[in-house]
Every structure is written in C-alpha cells, then in structure tokens.
Amino acid sequence: MCGPRGELTARPSPVPTLSYENLRAQYTILRTIGQGSCAQVKLAHHRLTGAAVAIKVLLKEKQRSVLIRSEVGIMKRMNHPNIISLLQIIETEQNIFLILELADGCELWDWIQQAGYLKEGMARKIFRQIVHAMCYCHDQGIVHRDLKPDNIMVDATGRVKIIDFGLGALVTPGRKLYKFCGALQFSAPEFFLRQPYDGTKVDTWNLGVLLYYMVTGTLPFEGITYEELRGKVLLGHYDVPSHLSQELRDIIGCLLTVNPTERPELKGIVKHPWLRKGDESSSRHCDKMSPRRLDPAIIAAMADMGFNPHDIQKSLLNRLFDEPMATYGLLKCQARQQGDFARQTKAVQPGITPFPTPTDTATFPRCQKRTTDVPTLRVFLSLSPTTDSAEENQQEGRGLRSVTLPIIASHCLQKGKPTHGVWDPIWTQHNGTAGTVQGERRGWKRWAKRIGASLLRAFCCLPSKEKRVVCPKESYSRKRHEARGQPEASQGH
C-alpha cells in the first residue's frame, strides 16, 4: 500500500458495482480498513465458514500491470507461517481481488512505540522469525524491498506475519534490479548511489535498520535533508547504545555493511551466535496446505457443503487459488485455532452486519447448491486437534485463539426438516386436544428461544479487536517524524 488516505487511484474513479458481483457471491464485505493510491484493503467474512479475511483490491491499469503481475506471482509462491497467506484470487474485467488471511495483533511499529524499545530476548524472538521468513523468500527467488516495522504484524504472543509485497520482485541469482523504492531511512547505500543492486542484499540492509530500531527505538541514520541522510548512510556511521550486548552489536554491524559485496547473505546471518540463542522451534517453516495430508474431517464438511472431494484435492495440488482452496484453508485455520469446535467457552454477540443464510437468494445466490440433507455442523464438530500432525501442532499451535463456530451450520436448521437433537412440533404426534396443542406451542417457543440463544453464541459477524490487517503508510519517515514532532527529511530528487 502506498499514498495517503484517499481514493483508490491517483485519478479518483468509483469502482462499478458489477465488478464486485463475483466477490460478493462468496464474501460479505464489511468496511475498508486500508486505503492508498495503489490499492484498497477491505475487511470481509467468508460466507460459508464465517471466517474473517482481508481483501486487497487491485485496479487493473496498464501503467501498473507489471507490478500487479509481480505481486500476484509472489503471493502465489508463498507458503510460510510467518508470511501472510494468499487464499484466493478473483479477477474481473476491472479488478483483481486478493483474498488474504487476516493477521492478528498490530504493527511492530506500534509495539516499539508503546515500549520505547524491545529487550533483547523479545527482539531476538521476533527478529528470528523475520530472518527465517526472508531466507525462505530468497530461496524462492523473492525479494521484499520494503521491510520496515509497518510491514511486520506481531500478535500478543510474539508471532510474526510479514505483509505487503507490493514492492517485491521475482529475481534470479546474479540478476540486478534498477527500481529504487521503499522508505528512505531504510534505503541501502546502493539506492543513494543509484547503482544496479542485488535485491537480497538490500533486504539484508533493511533488516539491519529494522533490528537497530527494535532494540533502540531510534533509526541508525537520520537527517533533516536528503543530502544529510545520504552522507550518513554512505559513511555507515551510527551510534551504538551501551545497553546492547556485544553479540547484538556485532550482528547489527554485519547487517549494516556499507559495501554490498561484503554484506553477508541471510543464510549466514541465521547462524550468528546472537540469533541462535534460545528456542528456534518457532522459526522453522512448514507446508500449510499439502494436498498429500488432507484432513478427512474438513473434506467431509466441504463435501456436505456441496464441494467435490476430487475438485478439492485438485485445487490444492495445483494451487489454483479458487473457492475450494480458500474454503479448505479457512476451515483448517479454524480447526487449528479452536481445536475441538464442540467446546465453546465464550459467548459472542453478533455484529451490526448480519450474515445472509445459504437460502437467501437475493444476497447469497451461489450458496443454494451448498445444501444437503446431512447437517454440516454434525460433521464439522468431529474436528479435533489430532487432525494435524504433531509437527504442525508444535510449529503452529502457539497462542491459539478461541473463534466462533463456522456459519456453515446455519442451514442445519432448515424449516420443514427434522433437526438432530431438536424437538420439532411438526414431527411430533399429538392427540389434537386444545391443552396439548397449547402445551406444544409453549414448548416450541421455549425451544425457539434456546435455538436463538445458541445461534447468538455460535455466530459472530465481526472479528476481534486484535485481528486486523494494516495498510502500509505512505512513508515510514513521515509517520516517524510526525510521532516525534519533527519534519520529514526531503528526498531532494
């Protein structure tokens, strides 16, 4: 994301309603949570599962076609627990909608602003995840080029998600890049010299600035003017606070090596003594959606919705980023986060935006086919934490949240059909006396109230306050200097 809050593009033009038709058939759009000159990010709910997602809206423009293709190609390659996941791609004549998982917590920038700076133990835990995620990216031939606290999401347990690959690029070994982009205070010396550069080495420099900022609360290179900032970066001079350990000072020095040919690769940084301290189990990545390890309970639930199990496996095997792949991914995430769906401990009141039911043809046209005689809830309640492998539980089970039951259960209570475990006067024999009929009416009212209360507890229309995706700011320097009451450094070009 880039640019100030405003319209979707530099020349404002409303997006036609028809371009959202396919999107709204599968998702309930709640509100815009990120706005810039390059894209919008909207908060939405997946209609079949009730899961909250972030939708990045890209407007097709000839001048941005290369960047859009690059971002889409990058996100399709990603499969790492510390990188935001792409779930689905919906394309229309005017837009490309990227359906993304919704990151928990807040920006790393907010963490640091609240604490002043991070202690070495917490900084190591967060930074280790970032480095391993970026090693994964470099192995995939991907560079980010805009690593900064605004693009790092951290939840309450210290779990990291890297977001916004809008300035990322696909590279091959030895290939040089020429586009200069990103936050000025994080820019590598190659940018100031206007030289072709190695994108992986630029990411390494960005991580050096990021780590310094994490453990000090200040940036290593600052200047009132562009020329002043440029001079400090090219000299590589920065203050080293006395409270930093020697090993921490050493790794920062390695990352902030001015000469890019001498700057180490991240594979070498991973082995640094400072980074190897403590538990490294959270840094290993895993295959989150392997078609060879499909969860039979999720497949059964999706089959009850109307999906073909063969199509599900084909979608995951070929990474088609279509509706079956998105639905499977969201259900697996819910199962992993909640464990056993039968254990609900917290009642959640529904939000102001009600979800349409699968039989609502006006607002939910595509979901009529997702109904069967077997209640989906009964199948899906069989999910348990044992459906994931022990390795996945160890790697992904930290800081689990309690989430609401999936909305797919709503069609289990269709009118005119007996419901498992629910007394229905339509299906009850009575002798026809007035007293019996009145008693049955009173009994029905009591059961109706119970059903309504159960649905209120089960269904939630709004995500938790901690759950959000934050649109990157127009310029990191502008936010930093506004927060500190200082003017922004001029770029001078």
Buried (B, 14 or more C-beta within 10 A) or exposed (E): BBBEEEBBBEEEEEBEEEBBEBBBBBBBBBEBBBBBBBBBBBBBBBBBBBBBBBBBBBBBBEEBEEBBEBBBBBBBBBBBBBBBBBBBBBEBEBBBBBBBBBBBBBBBBBBBBEEEBBEBEBBBBBBBBBBBBBBBBBEBBBBBBBBBBBBBBBBEEBBBBBBBBBBBBBBEEEEEBEEBBBBBBBBBBBBBEEEEBBBBBBBBBBBBBBBBBBBBBBBBBBBEEBEBBBBBBEEBEBEEEEEBEEBBBBBBEBBBBBEBEEBBBBEEBBEBEBBEBEEEEBBEBBEBBEBEEBBEBBBBBBBBBBBEBEBBBBBBBEBBBBBBBBBBBBBBBBBBBBBEBEEBEEEBEBBEEEBBBBEEEEBBEBBEEBBEEEBBBBBBBBBEBEBBEEEBBBBBBBEBEEBBBBBBBBBBBBEEEEBEEEBBEEEEEEEEEEEEEEEBEEEBEEBEEEEEEBBEBBBBBBBBEEBBBBBBBBBBBBBBBEEEEEEBBBEEE
